[in-house]
Amino acid sequence: MIPTDRRAFLETALAASALAALGPRAAAAAQGPIRKAVELSMLPKELGFRERFQLARDVGFEGIEILTVSDPKEADELKDASQKTGLVIHSVMNAEHWRSPLSSPDSAVVAKSVAGMETSLRNAKLWGAETVLLVPAVVDTKTGYQDAWIRSQKVIKERILPLASELEVIVGIEEVWNKFLLSPLELNKYVDEFASPWVRAYLDVGNMVFYGYPQDWIRTVGKRVVRLHLKDFQLDRQNGRFAWKNLGEGDIDWPEVRKALADIGYAGWASVELEKGDAAYLKDVSARFDRFLAGEKPVAAP
């Protein structure tokens, strides 16, 4: 759901709860359709920002998600491209959380990660985006699971949420291949412990395929979901391998994913996160997206 007035966010959240009482499918119809977005990284890099944004519009996308931009001039260029083409910048993907995890025992690494989130949040404010994607922690040989949980929550509460709430930008916690938040129940608990409207869940329907089912995650996480990533995988479980695939060409049961989204009344942005390509490729991805939204398997047109 995309509030039109940021200061009415809490009122809008209460309205969503009231809609949910009508039933998931009725709530979805009342809130509006899922909105189509693309990652900036999927668009031809040889084009300027305005040309890339216009291409995305021309093939059928309404919005875009952008990686953190530290150069103020580039940030202004992206804002201008959005305003002139009408392609909405709906989310910022934080760029620093892998290189510098919030869960690190090294205070200098954490400081760098916090700085990256501050830049991301200010990008979002400049561009009118309402969400910043955050991978909150990384479990590795130096950081155990419990330490990752405690450290990352403390940093988010004390050093990130104050700015997020001031700027009125939601922090979307993503589950990813970081050996952390390995079930929807854990993701729910992690998000709920913040007790803040500025922390929600950012679901990637492909990331949990190794150990779960996206339709189950969607139904379990429910109203906590603020944004979605869409991508597909072909799994070889016997040999522990996978291959990236276009929508509909992997192992995800897309009609079931669509049903699950209707069941929770989801009507926000969903961004495809695939390989980059030319106009013909992007038009095909957009058409597959449309078939997914219609409840069909998003295969290529005959």
URCOR-V59906 format. One record per residue. RES is the residue in three letters. SS is DSSP state (a for helix, b for strand, c for the rest). OMEGA is omega as a letter, one per 40 degrees, with the letter a starting at -180 (NA if undefined). D_FIRST is the distance of its C-alpha to the first C-alpha in Angstrom with 1 decimal. Layout:
res:RES ss:SS omega:OMEGA d_first:D_FIRST
res:RES ss:SS omega:OMEGA d_first:D_FIRST
//
This chain:
res:MET ss:c omega:a d_first:0.0
res:ILE ss:c omega:i d_first:3.8
res:PRO ss:c omega:i d_first:6.4
res:THR ss:c omega:i d_first:9.5
res:ASP ss:c omega:a d_first:11.9
res:ARG ss:a omega:a d_first:11.9
res:ARG ss:a omega:i d_first:14.5
res:ALA ss:a omega:a d_first:12.5
res:PHE ss:a omega:a d_first:10.1
res:LEU ss:a omega:i d_first:12.1
res:GLU ss:a omega:i d_first:12.4
res:THR ss:a omega:i d_first:8.7
res:ALA ss:a omega:i d_first:8.8
res:LEU ss:a omega:i d_first:12.0
res:ALA ss:a omega:i d_first:10.8
res:ALA ss:a omega:i d_first:8.5
res:SER ss:a omega:i d_first:11.8
res:ALA ss:a omega:i d_first:13.7
res:LEU ss:a omega:a d_first:11.9
res:ALA ss:a omega:i d_first:12.6
res:ALA ss:c omega:i d_first:16.2
res:LEU ss:c omega:a d_first:16.5
res:GLY ss:c omega:a d_first:16.2
res:PRO ss:a omega:a d_first:13.8
res:ARG ss:a omega:i d_first:14.5
res:ALA ss:a omega:i d_first:14.4
res:ALA ss:a omega:a d_first:11.0
res:ALA ss:a omega:a d_first:9.7
res:ALA ss:a omega:a d_first:11.9
res:ALA ss:a omega:a d_first:10.7
res:GLN ss:a omega:a d_first:7.0
res:GLY ss:c omega:a d_first:8.3
res:PRO ss:c omega:i d_first:9.4
res:ILE ss:c omega:a d_first:8.8
res:ARG ss:b omega:a d_first:9.6
res:LYS ss:b omega:i d_first:12.9
res:ALA ss:b omega:a d_first:14.1
res:VAL ss:b omega:i d_first:17.4
res:GLU ss:b omega:i d_first:19.1
res:LEU ss:a omega:a d_first:21.6
res:SER ss:a omega:i d_first:24.2
res:MET ss:a omega:a d_first:24.2
res:LEU ss:c omega:a d_first:25.5
res:PRO ss:c omega:a d_first:29.2
res:LYS ss:c omega:a d_first:30.3
res:GLU ss:c omega:i d_first:33.3
res:LEU ss:c omega:i d_first:31.2
res:GLY ss:c omega:a d_first:30.2
res:PHE ss:a omega:a d_first:26.6
res:ARG ss:a omega:i d_first:26.4
res:GLU ss:a omega:i d_first:28.0
res:ARG ss:a omega:i d_first:25.7
res:PHE ss:a omega:a d_first:22.6
res:GLN ss:a omega:i d_first:24.2
res:LEU ss:a omega:i d_first:25.2
res:ALA ss:a omega:i d_first:21.6
res:ARG ss:a omega:a d_first:20.8
res:ASP ss:a omega:a d_first:24.0
res:VAL ss:c omega:i d_first:23.3
res:GLY ss:c omega:i d_first:19.9
res:PHE ss:c omega:i d_first:17.2
res:GLU ss:c omega:a d_first:14.6
res:GLY ss:b omega:a d_first:13.8
res:ILE ss:b omega:i d_first:15.7
res:GLU ss:b omega:a d_first:15.9
res:ILE ss:b omega:i d_first:19.1
res:LEU ss:b omega:i d_first:21.4
res:THR ss:c omega:i d_first:22.6
res:VAL ss:c omega:a d_first:25.0
res:SER ss:c omega:a d_first:27.8
res:ASP ss:c omega:a d_first:29.7
res:PRO ss:a omega:i d_first:28.8
res:LYS ss:a omega:i d_first:30.2
res:GLU ss:a omega:i d_first:28.2
res:ALA ss:a omega:i d_first:25.0
res:ASP ss:a omega:i d_first:25.9
res:GLU ss:a omega:i d_first:26.7
res:LEU ss:a omega:i d_first:23.3
res:LYS ss:a omega:i d_first:21.8
res:ASP ss:a omega:i d_first:24.3
res:ALA ss:a omega:i d_first:23.6
res:SER ss:a omega:a d_first:19.9
res:GLN ss:a omega:a d_first:21.0
res:LYS ss:a omega:a d_first:23.8
res:THR ss:a omega:a d_first:22.1
res:GLY ss:c omega:i d_first:18.6
res:LEU ss:c omega:a d_first:17.2
res:VAL ss:b omega:i d_first:14.1
res:ILE ss:b omega:a d_first:14.6
res:HIS ss:b omega:a d_first:11.2
res:SER ss:b omega:i d_first:12.9
res:VAL ss:b omega:i d_first:16.4
res:MET ss:b omega:a d_first:18.3
res:ASN ss:c omega:a d_first:20.8
res:ALA ss:c omega:a d_first:24.3
res:GLU ss:c omega:a d_first:26.5
res:HIS ss:c omega:i d_first:25.5
res:TRP ss:c omega:a d_first:27.8
res:ARG ss:c omega:a d_first:30.8
res:SER ss:c omega:a d_first:30.6
res:PRO ss:c omega:i d_first:28.9
res:LEU ss:c omega:a d_first:27.9
res:SER ss:c omega:a d_first:29.9
res:SER ss:c omega:i d_first:33.1
res:PRO ss:c omega:a d_first:36.2
res:ASP ss:c omega:a d_first:37.1
res:SER ss:a omega:i d_first:36.0
res:ALA ss:a omega:i d_first:36.4
res:VAL ss:a omega:i d_first:34.0
res:VAL ss:a omega:i d_first:31.4
res:ALA ss:a omega:i d_first:31.9
res:LYS ss:a omega:i d_first:31.3
res:SER ss:a omega:i d_first:28.0
res:VAL ss:a omega:i d_first:26.9
res:ALA ss:a omega:i d_first:27.9
res:GLY ss:a omega:i d_first:25.8
res:MET ss:a omega:i d_first:22.7
res:GLU ss:a omega:i d_first:23.6
res:THR ss:a omega:i d_first:24.0
res:SER ss:a omega:i d_first:20.7
res:LEU ss:a omega:i d_first:18.9
res:ARG ss:a omega:i d_first:21.0
res:ASN ss:a omega:a d_first:20.2
res:ALA ss:a omega:i d_first:16.5
res:LYS ss:a omega:a d_first:17.5
res:LEU ss:a omega:a d_first:19.9
res:TRP ss:a omega:a d_first:17.7
res:GLY ss:c omega:i d_first:14.6
res:ALA ss:c omega:a d_first:12.6
res:GLU ss:c omega:a d_first:10.3
res:THR ss:b omega:i d_first:11.3
res:VAL ss:b omega:i d_first:14.9
res:LEU ss:b omega:i d_first:15.9
res:LEU ss:b omega:i d_first:18.8
res:VAL ss:c omega:a d_first:21.4
res:PRO ss:c omega:a d_first:22.8
res:ALA ss:c omega:i d_first:26.3
res:VAL ss:c omega:i d_first:28.9
res:VAL ss:c omega:i d_first:31.6
res:ASP ss:b omega:a d_first:34.9
res:THR ss:c omega:a d_first:38.6
res:LYS ss:c omega:a d_first:38.3
res:THR ss:b omega:i d_first:35.2
res:GLY ss:c omega:a d_first:35.0
res:TYR ss:a omega:a d_first:32.0
res:GLN ss:a omega:i d_first:32.4
res:ASP ss:a omega:i d_first:33.1
res:ALA ss:a omega:a d_first:30.0
res:TRP ss:a omega:a d_first:27.9
res:ILE ss:a omega:a d_first:29.7
res:ARG ss:a omega:a d_first:30.1
res:SER ss:a omega:i d_first:26.6
res:GLN ss:a omega:a d_first:25.1
res:LYS ss:a omega:a d_first:27.8
res:VAL ss:a omega:i d_first:27.1
res:ILE ss:a omega:a d_first:23.3
res:LYS ss:a omega:a d_first:23.9
res:GLU ss:a omega:a d_first:26.8
res:ARG ss:a omega:a d_first:26.3
res:ILE ss:a omega:a d_first:22.6
res:LEU ss:a omega:i d_first:20.5
res:PRO ss:a omega:i d_first:22.5
res:LEU ss:a omega:i d_first:21.7
res:ALA ss:a omega:a d_first:18.0
res:SER ss:a omega:i d_first:17.7
res:GLU ss:a omega:a d_first:20.0
res:LEU ss:a omega:a d_first:18.0
res:GLU ss:c omega:i d_first:14.7
res:VAL ss:c omega:a d_first:13.4
res:ILE ss:b omega:i d_first:12.0
res:VAL ss:b omega:a d_first:14.6
res:GLY ss:b omega:a d_first:13.4
res:ILE ss:b omega:a d_first:16.5
res:GLU ss:b omega:i d_first:17.5
res:GLU ss:c omega:a d_first:20.2
res:VAL ss:c omega:a d_first:22.8
res:TRP ss:c omega:a d_first:26.6
res:ASN ss:c omega:a d_first:27.6
res:LYS ss:c omega:a d_first:29.2
res:PHE ss:c omega:a d_first:26.7
res:LEU ss:c omega:a d_first:24.0
res:LEU ss:c omega:i d_first:25.6
res:SER ss:c omega:i d_first:24.0
res:PRO ss:a omega:i d_first:20.6
res:LEU ss:a omega:i d_first:22.4
res:GLU ss:a omega:i d_first:23.4
res:LEU ss:a omega:i d_first:19.9
res:ASN ss:a omega:a d_first:18.7
res:LYS ss:a omega:a d_first:21.8
res:TYR ss:a omega:a d_first:21.4
res:VAL ss:a omega:a d_first:17.9
res:ASP ss:a omega:a d_first:18.8
res:GLU ss:c omega:i d_first:22.0
res:PHE ss:c omega:a d_first:20.3
res:ALA ss:c omega:a d_first:19.1
res:SER ss:c omega:i d_first:16.7
res:PRO ss:c omega:a d_first:13.1
res:TRP ss:c omega:i d_first:13.6
res:VAL ss:b omega:i d_first:14.3
res:ARG ss:b omega:a d_first:12.1
res:ALA ss:b omega:i d_first:13.0
res:TYR ss:b omega:a d_first:12.9
res:LEU ss:b omega:i d_first:14.5
res:ASP ss:b omega:a d_first:17.0
res:VAL ss:c omega:i d_first:18.2
res:GLY ss:c omega:a d_first:21.6
res:ASN ss:c omega:a d_first:22.5
res:MET ss:c omega:a d_first:23.3
res:VAL ss:c omega:i d_first:25.4
res:PHE ss:c omega:a d_first:28.6
res:TYR ss:c omega:i d_first:28.2
res:GLY ss:c omega:a d_first:25.6
res:TYR ss:c omega:a d_first:23.4
res:PRO ss:a omega:i d_first:19.8
res:GLN ss:a omega:i d_first:19.2
res:ASP ss:a omega:i d_first:20.6
res:TRP ss:a omega:a d_first:18.6
res:ILE ss:a omega:a d_first:15.3
res:ARG ss:a omega:a d_first:16.6
res:THR ss:a omega:a d_first:18.1
res:VAL ss:a omega:i d_first:15.4
res:GLY ss:a omega:a d_first:12.9
res:LYS ss:a omega:i d_first:10.1
res:ARG ss:a omega:a d_first:11.1
res:VAL ss:b omega:i d_first:9.7
res:VAL ss:b omega:i d_first:7.4
res:ARG ss:b omega:i d_first:8.9
res:LEU ss:b omega:i d_first:11.7
res:HIS ss:b omega:i d_first:15.2
res:LEU ss:b omega:i d_first:17.3
res:LYS ss:c omega:a d_first:21.0
res:ASP ss:b omega:i d_first:24.1
res:PHE ss:b omega:i d_first:27.3
res:GLN ss:b omega:a d_first:30.7
res:LEU ss:b omega:i d_first:32.2
res:ASP ss:b omega:a d_first:35.9
res:ARG ss:c omega:a d_first:35.9
res:GLN ss:c omega:a d_first:39.7
res:ASN ss:c omega:i d_first:40.0
res:GLY ss:c omega:a d_first:36.9
res:ARG ss:b omega:i d_first:35.6
res:PHE ss:b omega:i d_first:32.6
res:ALA ss:b omega:i d_first:31.9
res:TRP ss:b omega:i d_first:28.8
res:LYS ss:b omega:i d_first:28.2
res:ASN ss:c omega:a d_first:26.2
res:LEU ss:c omega:i d_first:23.5
res:GLY ss:c omega:a d_first:25.4
res:GLU ss:c omega:a d_first:28.6
res:GLY ss:c omega:a d_first:28.2
res:ASP ss:c omega:a d_first:28.0
res:ILE ss:c omega:i d_first:24.3
res:ASP ss:c omega:a d_first:24.0
res:TRP ss:a omega:i d_first:21.2
res:PRO ss:a omega:i d_first:21.3
res:GLU ss:a omega:i d_first:21.0
res:VAL ss:a omega:i d_first:18.0
res:ARG ss:a omega:i d_first:16.3
res:LYS ss:a omega:a d_first:17.5
res:ALA ss:a omega:i d_first:16.2
res:LEU ss:a omega:i d_first:12.6
res:ALA ss:a omega:a d_first:13.2
res:ASP ss:a omega:i d_first:14.8
res:ILE ss:c omega:i d_first:12.0
res:GLY ss:c omega:a d_first:9.6
res:TYR ss:c omega:a d_first:7.4
res:ALA ss:c omega:i d_first:5.5
res:GLY ss:c omega:a d_first:4.5
res:TRP ss:b omega:i d_first:7.7
res:ALA ss:b omega:a d_first:11.0
res:SER ss:b omega:i d_first:14.2
res:VAL ss:b omega:a d_first:17.7
res:GLU ss:c omega:a d_first:20.1
res:LEU ss:c omega:i d_first:23.5
res:GLU ss:c omega:i d_first:26.8
res:LYS ss:c omega:a d_first:27.3
res:GLY ss:c omega:a d_first:29.1
res:ASP ss:c omega:a d_first:30.3
res:ALA ss:a omega:a d_first:28.9
res:ALA ss:a omega:i d_first:30.1
res:TYR ss:a omega:a d_first:28.5
res:LEU ss:a omega:i d_first:25.1
res:LYS ss:a omega:i d_first:25.4
res:ASP ss:a omega:i d_first:26.2
res:VAL ss:a omega:i d_first:23.2
res:SER ss:a omega:i d_first:20.9
res:ALA ss:a omega:i d_first:22.8
res:ARG ss:a omega:i d_first:22.4
res:PHE ss:a omega:a d_first:18.7
res:ASP ss:a omega:i d_first:18.9
res:ARG ss:a omega:i d_first:21.2
res:PHE ss:a omega:a d_first:19.0
res:LEU ss:a omega:i d_first:16.1
res:ALA ss:c omega:i d_first:19.0
res:GLY ss:c omega:a d_first:19.9
res:GLU ss:c omega:i d_first:22.9
res:LYS ss:c omega:a d_first:24.4
res:PRO ss:c omega:i d_first:23.5
res:VAL ss:c omega:i d_first:27.2
res:ALA ss:c omega:i d_first:28.8
res:ALA ss:c omega:i d_first:29.9
res:PRO ss:c omega:NA d_first:33.6
//
